[in-house]
Amino acid sequence: MRHPTRHGPIRAMAILVALATLTFSFAQDATEVVLSIGSRGFGEAAPVLIEKCEQQIGGIDVEWNRISDVPNESRSVYVTNFTARNDDPDVVAVDVIWPGDFAGRGWIAPLDEYFTDEELSEYLPGFLEAAQIDGSTYAIPLYIDGIHLFYRSDLLDKYGFDPPSTWEELIDQANTIVAGEGDPDLNGFVSMWAKIEGLFMNWLSFFQGAGGSFFDANGNVNVDTEAGRQSLETMLDILYEHELAPESILTYRPDDARILFQQGRSVFLMVQDFVLEPLTSEDSPVRDDVGFTRVPYFEGHEDANTTVIGGFLLAVNAYSDAKEASAELIRCMTSQESQVQATLLQGKVPTRPAVYDDPQVQEERPNVAALGDNFLHAFARPSAGAGTAYPQISEIMQTEISAVLLRQKTPEQALQDAERQIEPLLQ
């Protein structure tokens, strides 16, 4: 007969100590990865995906560095860190126009050894191109936004119009509706034509829709062309010949244009898709009368891509000591499952075409799902080809486009001046 002893509690204590030691050992062995992304832009989705990815990958401990959502502010922080060769943050959220600049300066690492061509093919090609420099991929698309054409569906229906596919149709429809309504406060078209990055994006949509390409096959700037001139002449015509836009459009940023449209004072609106939520909110006067489609092209250019994109990608700090773990985190954060979650949680527009077809996304986020068709016609700004010169190139183009819209220069003069200033930057 075995007699009870006092060894039971001792054994239990020993087991607890062993478990604690194992837990401590695991924590010590886990690879720390610092993820830098804004709390407003991705705040609802970030903690959910971080927890999921820590469990899914195993052996990593992710610290969320909540950086500013204002691109210029976060870029300034990154530049300071990269210049000092800091090894954290390991993973950085980068604006679509930064990869060419950051890769050119050696600040972000190529990801070719971590992602196969088959994996990369699952992302929107027009967005991925923004991160592909000299044959290597430097960042993976996280979420996207882009410029779309919004319209008053009630007014188009009233006059028997389908949403316009071409600029010629848009101008005809806007003229007909404005004349028919006889309302002096109703404009035909509003957009963001202040001297900002959004103006360059606007012009690029017109330019691509006319068959233009910012660089030619040899990488030379290629804006002083028929497509370049047609783009600027059409913008001038909308403003001055047809008087479809108020002259104050030259001061408008995205929200200024959105407010005018939301007040029922414009037939068409051309801005980014963030406006969908306020336009369709319960207190919006036009909530039941908003439709959207892709940005038009010019007649004869049906195959042109006209949805100029913004958005963010995830990249690995070139000075990180945890590149492989960082790449695994990026793979998980941008996976099909993660993008579905981010879309459902926060309405983030996905960078994988397959997500738009997800049944739950289509049911719970129908507006996001509907944007998918437009992003099949997406293109990136010429930041990858411009590299470190992109900020200067954008500033030059903004200045020259503004000079035309203010009637200080002809389209020909402005485009010639733009090429003359940009060419030395590409040497």
N, C-alpha and C positions, 0 to 999 in steps of 0.2 A: 504494500500500500504506500503510495507516494504522499508524503506529508507536505502541506502548504509551506512555502518559504517566503522570504521577503525579497526574493530576486525579481519578481514580476515588475514592480515599479521601477527597479533599476534598469531592467531590459527596455521598458517603455521609454524611459528617459534617454537611453542610448540610441534608440531608434529615432527619436525626435531630433537629437543632436546630429545624427547622421543625415537626416533629411534636410535640416537647416544648412549643414555643410554643403550638401549637393546643390541646394538652391543658391547659396552664396557663390559656389563655384560656377554655376551656370551664368549667374549675373555677371561674374567677373569675366567669363569667356565670351559673352555676347558682344557683338560688334556694334559700337555706337555710331549712329548715322544722324547727322543734323540736317533736317529738311527746312528750307527757307521758303515760305509762301505766305501771302497775305491772309489776314484773318477775315477780311470782308469779302474778298473775291472768291475764297474757297473755304470760308470758315466753318460752314455747317458740315461739309463733306470731309474736311481734313481729319478731324479726330476719329471719325468712324473708319475711314480708310487706313489711317495709321495703325489703329488697333487690329484691324483685319489683316493687314500686311505683316505686322509683327508676328501674329499667330501663324499665318500661312507660310512665311519664309522660314521662321524659326532662327534663333541665334542672333537676332538683331534687336537693338534698342533704339527706337527713333525718338529724337528730341525735336519738337516743333518750334522753330524760330519764326515768330509772327512778325513778318516784315511789313512795311508800308505797302498799301495797295496802289499808291500813286506811283506810276512807272518811273518818273524822273527821280523820285526820292529813293526808291528801292535800287534803281540803277546806280545811284551815287554811292550807296552803301556797298554794293557789290564791287564797284570799281576800287573803292578804298581797300576792301579785303583782298581782292585779287592782286592789286599793286603791291600789297604787303606780303603776298604769297601765303596768306593764311590757309590752313588746311580745313577750316570749317567756315561756313556751312558746307556740307558734302554735296547736297543736292539743292539746286537753285531753280526757282520758277523764273523763266525768262520770257519777256515779251517777244512776240513773233519777229520783231525787227532787230533783236539783239544777237542771235546766234552768229551771223556773219562777222559782226564786229568782235564779239568775245572770242570766237574761234581764231580769227585773224591775229589776235593779240596773245594767243596761247593760254587763255584763261579757262576754257572748258575743254573737257577731254573727248576725243572721238569714241563712239560707242559701237563701232563695227564688230569688235570681238565679243560683244555681249548680246547683240540682236542680229538675227538672221534676216536675209532678204525677204523670206516668207513672212516673218513677223512684221517687218516694216510695211509690207504690202497691205496690211490690214488697216492702216491709217489713211486718212484723206490725203491723196498725193499732192494736191495743191498746197496743203499746209506743211507736209513733211519736207517739201522742197525748200522751205525757208531755213531749214536746219542742215541742208546738205551742201557742203562746201568742198570743192576740189575732190569729189568722189567719196567723201566720208560723211557720216551722219553724226551730228553733235548734240542733238536734243530730240526728245520724243514728245509728240503733241499730247497735251493734257485736256484743254478745253478750248473751244473756238468761238469767235464771234465774227460778224461780217456785216457789210453794208447791203441792205435790201431795199426794195421799193415797196413802200406801204401806200395804200390807197383807200379812198372812201368808197366802200363797196355799194353803199346806198346810192351814191351819185352815179357811179358807173352803171348800175342796174337801171336807174331812172332813164338814162340816155341810151341804153341798149348796147353798152360796150363790154367786151371782155377785157381783162387786165392786159395792158399793152406789153408786147414783146419787143418792139423796136422804139427807138427815140422818136422816129417819125410818127408812130401811132400815139405815143404819149403826148407830143406837142399838139397833135390834132384833137385828141380827146380833151386835153386841158383847155384848149381854146373854145371848144364847143360847150363844155360844161360851164366855164366861167361866164361866157356870153349868155348862155341859157338861164343861168341862175340870177343874173343881174344884181348880184350882191357885191358892193364895192369893197367889202372886207374879205372876200373870198379870193385866195390866190390859187394859181394852178399848180405851183411847185415850190417846195421849200427844202432846204438842205443846209449843210454846214460848210459855208464858203468863207468863213473868217480865215485869216492867214495862220492856219494851224496844220498839224499833220493830217487832220481829216480832210482838208482841202486837197492835198496831194492824193489822198486815197480816192476822193471823188473824181478827180481828173483821170486817175489811172483807170477807173471803171469805164469812163467815157472812151478813153484811149484804147483799152483792150477791146471794147465793144466795136471799135472801128477797125480792128485787125492789127492794132499796134503792139509792139514789143519793145520794152525799155532798152534792152541791149540786143545787138544783132548777134549773128552766129559766132562772131569773133570776139564778143565781149565788149564791143564799143557802144557808147551811148547812142541811141537811135530814136530821138524824139522829134527832130526837125524833119517830119515826114508828112505825107497826106493825112495819115491817121492822127498825128499830133495836132495839125491845123484844124481838121474837122471837129475834133474834140473841143478845142477852145472856141471855135466859131459857133458851135451848138450851144455851149454855155452862155456865150454872149447873146445869142438869139433868144434864149429863154429869158434872159434878164432884160434886154433892151428892145428887141424887135417885137417879140410877142408879149412882153411885159407880164409874163406868167409868175415871176418871182418878185417880191418886194426888194428894193435896192438895199434895204437893211440886211438882206441875206449875206452881204459881204462882211457882216459882223457876227453872224450866227455860228455858235457852237452847237453840238448835237442836241443838247437839251432845249436850246432856244427854238430850234426848228420843231422839236417834238411838241413843245407847249403850244405853238401856233397851230399845228395840226390837231392837237387834242382839243383845242378850243373850237374846232370846226371851221378853221379859216384857211384850209388848203385842201386841194384835191389829192395831191401826191406828196409824199415825204420820202427822202432818200437819206437814211442814216443807219446806224448799227442796230442790231436786234435787241439790245437791252431795253429799247423803248416799248417792246411788246407788253411787258408787265404793266407799266403805268397806263398805256393806251387802252388796255382791256380790263383795268381795275373797275370795281363797283362804282366808283365816283367819277369815272371818265365819261364825258358827254358823248363820246363816239365809240364807246365800248362794244356796241353791237354792230358797228359799221366799219370795222377795220379789216382789211384784207392785205395780204402781202405776196409778193412774187420776186423773182430774181431781177436784178438791175437790167434794164433793156440793153440791147445791142443795136447797131446800125444795120439797115437793110443790106443784105448780101453777106452778113457775118454771123449767121445763125450758130456756128460752132464756137464762137468766141466765149471765153470765160470772163464773166463780168462781176462775180462776187468777190470783191477784194476783202481780204480777211485780216482780223486781229486775233488776239487770244494769247494763250500761254503754253509753253512747253517746259519739260523738266530736263535739266542738264546736270552733268557731274563736274564739280570743281576740279580743275586739272591738278591742283595741289593736295587733293584729298588723299588720306591714307586708307580710305575704305571704298575704293572705286568699284570693286566687284559687288559688295553689299549695296552700294548706292544704286548700281545698275539694276540689281534685283528689286530694290524698292520702287524704282521707276517702272519696271515691268509690271509690278503688282498694281501700282497707283493708276496706270493707264490701261489696265486690262479691260476686256469686255465687261466682266462683272463689276469692276470698280466704276467704269463709266456709266453703266446703268444706275448704280447706286447714287453717284454724284448728280445725275440727271433728275432722278426721283426726289432726292433730298433738297437740292438747291436750284434745280432748273438749269444746270450747266449744260451747254450745248456740246455734245460729244464729238470726238475727232475720229471715231471709228464708224464708217457708214452702216455697219450691221446693227449698231445700237438704235438707229432711227426706226428699224423694223421690229424692235423688241415689243411684244404685245403689251407689257406693262407700261412702257414708255408711251406707246401710242394711246393707251387709255388714260393715263394719269397726267401726261405732259403732251397733249396733242399739238400745241403750238411748236414745241421743240421738235417733235417728230416731223412736222410739216416743213421745217427749215431744211431738212435733209436734202430735198431736191435742189434747193438753191446752192448748197455746198458742193454738189456734184459739179458745179461750174465755178469753183473757187480758184483763186490765184493769190499768191503772196506778193507783197511789195518787193521791189528789187534789192532787198537788203542782203541776201546771200551773195549775189554777184558784186554788190558794192563793197562788202566787207567793212573795214574800219571807216570808210568814207561815207557810209550811208547817212549819218546825221547831217553832214554838210550838203550832200546831194539833195536830201529832202528839203532843207532850208532854201537852197537855190531854187528848187522847183516851186515851192510855196511862194517865194518872192516873185518869180516870173509869171506864174499863173495869176497872182493877185494884180500884177501890173496890167495884164490884159483885161481882167474883169473891171478894173478901175479906168480902163480906156487910156492908160498911160503908154502902152505899147501895142503894136499889132501882134497877132499870133505868130507871124513869121519872125518878127524881131525878137520876141520873147524866147521862142524855141531855139533860135540861133544863139542867143546870148546864154541860154541854159547849157547848150552843148559846149560852147566855148569855155564856160567856167568849170564844167564837170570833167571834161576830158583830162586835164592835168591831174585831177584827183585819182584817176584810175591808173596812172603810170606806175 
